[in-house]
Amino acid sequence: MKENEELRLKELKRQEDELRNRGFNMICGIDEAGRGPLAGPVVVASVIMPANSMIEGVNDSKKISEKKREKLYDQILEEAISYGVGIIGQDEIDEINILNATKKGLTMSLKELTVKPDLIIVDALTHIDTMGIPYESIIKGDAKCYSISAASIIAKVTRDRIMREWDKIYPEYGFEKHKGYGTSAHIEAIKKYGLCPIHRKSFTTHFI
């Protein structure tokens, strides 16, 4: 590993190292993918990484190429002490709103863990049901904390794979390319073909 990458990772782990020094050993990072798109689910991932984990390239998923994320996803799951994923579909997003759907997905992902965390660190969310486990909300946590970065990669890759499968069923919308986000090509497809079953109606009423 190059020296500058090692230094970057050490800085990314600094807050978690400080938390471990305070006695929190099993730290769970949580992040989501898909709060903003016009179609498809929101996916929330929880992950507990070993204290000595230093996977080269781990970063906020938005800063990594799709190909690199896929590789890192496998490495993260291989090293993880435990991980969980919560997926909330478009119909429920329309029913309970995207914020509540994200919070519900978070609790679902925690229930998937096989090891109970001492502490949860989460990107920006507050007023969440962590089933009694203490948590800290960190603004831009996916770019500041190693475990949240790892969770962001799990969530993003999981969601991208779901959207690629939907693309096979509804190829005219281009989901494989934009993953449901509101690109100009996606909006033009909605205007041409109307909504399909995976569109979030509460996000798309002004396009039709």
LOTIVEX-104214 format. One record per residue (C-alpha): x, z, y. Coordinates in steps of 0.1 Angstrom, whole numbers, padded with zeros to 4 digits, always signed. Each point is the difference from the previous one (the first is absolute). Example, Ala and Ser with C-alpha at 12.3 -4.5 7.8 and 13.67 -1.06 7.14 Angstrom:
! LOTIVEX-104214
+0123+0078-0045/+0014-0007+0034/
***
This chain:
! LOTIVEX-104214
+0000+0000+0000/+0013-0009+0034/+0009+0028+0023/-0025-0009+0027/-0028-0001-0026/+0010+0033-0014/-0001+0015+0035/-0034-0015+0007/-0014+0015-0032/+0015+0034+0008/-0018-0001+0033/-0032-0011-0016/+0003+0030-0023/+0010+0025+0027/-0034+0015+0006/-0007+0004-0037/+0034+0016-0005/-0009+0025+0027/-0033+0007-0017/+0018+0006-0033/+0023+0024+0018/-0032+0019+0010/-0009+0003-0037/-0023-0030-0006/+0014-0017-0031/-0028-0023-0012/-0007-0021+0032/-0027-0026-0003/+0001-0030+0024/-0033-0018+0007/-0008-0033+0018/-0026-0027+0000/-0003-0037+0001/-0030-0020+0013/-0016+0019+0028/-0001-0030+0022/-0010-0031-0021/-0033-0017+0001/-0003-0001-0038/+0010+0019-0031/+0007+0036-0007/+0020+0027+0017/+0026+0014-0024/+0016+0035+0003/+0031+0010-0020/+0015+0034-0006/+0035+0004-0014/+0024+0028-0008/+0036-0012+0000/+0030+0019-0014/+0020+0019+0026/+0031-0022-0007/-0018-0033+0000/+0017-0026+0022/-0015-0034-0008/+0017-0027+0020/-0024-0018+0023/-0028+0025+0001/-0016-0002+0034/-0034-0004+0017/-0017-0027-0021/-0008-0020+0031/+0038-0005+0006/+0007-0014-0035/-0007-0035-0014/-0027-0004-0027/+0027-0009-0026/+0021+0031+0008/-0031+0023-0001/-0008-0012-0035/+0036+0009-0011/-0001+0034+0017/-0034+0008-0014/+0014-0002-0035/+0030+0022+0009/-0022+0026+0017/-0023+0003-0029/+0029+0003-0024/+0016+0029+0020/-0032+0018+0011/-0007+0034-0013/-0037-0008+0003/-0022-0025+0020/-0037-0007+0005/-0021-0028+0016/-0034+0001+0015/-0019-0032+0007/-0032-0002+0021/-0018-0033+0000/-0016-0019+0029/-0035+0011-0008/+0009+0036+0003/+0020-0007+0031/-0031-0015+0016/-0020+0030-0011/+0022+0029+0011/+0024-0017+0025/+0037-0008-0004/+0013+0034+0011/-0022+0019-0025/+0008-0025-0027/+0037+0005+0006/-0003+0038-0002/-0020-0004-0032/+0026-0023-0015/+0027+0026+0009/-0018+0028-0019/-0005-0024-0030/+0037-0008+0000/+0009+0037+0000/-0023+0005-0030/+0020-0026-0019/+0033+0020+0002/+0011+0018-0031/+0022+0024+0019/-0014+0022+0028/+0019-0003+0033/+0012+0030+0021/-0005-0020+0031/-0016-0033+0011/+0014-0022+0028/-0023-0027+0012/+0002-0028+0025/-0022+0010+0030/-0032+0012-0018/-0015+0034+0007/-0031+0019-0011/+0006-0011-0036/-0010+0015-0033/+0032+0009-0018/-0017+0024-0024/+0017+0030+0016/+0036-0015+0000/+0016+0005+0034/+0008-0032+0019/+0018-0013+0031/-0012-0030+0018/+0029-0021+0014/-0006-0028+0026/+0017-0032-0012/+0009+0019-0032/+0005-0032-0019/+0030-0008+0021/+0013+0036+0002/-0003+0015-0034/+0013-0013-0033/-0029+0011-0022/-0026-0014+0024/+0020-0033+0001/-0001+0000-0038/-0038+0006+0000/-0005-0028+0026/+0018-0024-0024/-0022+0011-0030/-0032-0003+0021/+0010-0034+0015/+0011-0016-0033/-0031+0013-0018/-0023-0014+0027/+0018-0033+0002/-0004-0005-0037/-0037+0007+0002/-0003-0026+0028/+0019-0026-0019/-0025+0004-0029/-0029-0004+0025/+0016-0032+0013/-0005-0015-0035/-0037+0006+0003/-0004-0009+0037/+0029-0024+0006/-0016-0016+0031/+0008+0031+0021/+0037+0002-0006/+0002+0036-0011/+0033-0005-0018/+0016-0009+0033/-0015+0025+0026/-0013+0027-0024/-0033+0002+0018/+0014+0007+0035/-0016-0017+0030/+0023-0030+0004/-0013-0030+0018/-0001-0020-0033/-0021+0028-0016/-0024+0002+0030/-0004-0038-0001/-0008+0002-0038/-0026+0026+0007/-0016-0022+0026/+0000-0030-0024/-0010+0017-0032/-0017+0032+0011/+0007+0034-0015/+0009+0005-0037/-0008+0032-0020/+0034+0016+0008/-0003-0002+0038/-0007+0032+0019/-0032-0007+0017/+0006+0028+0026/+0033-0018+0010/-0013-0036+0001/-0035-0001+0016/+0014-0016+0032/+0016-0029-0019/-0033-0014-0014/
***
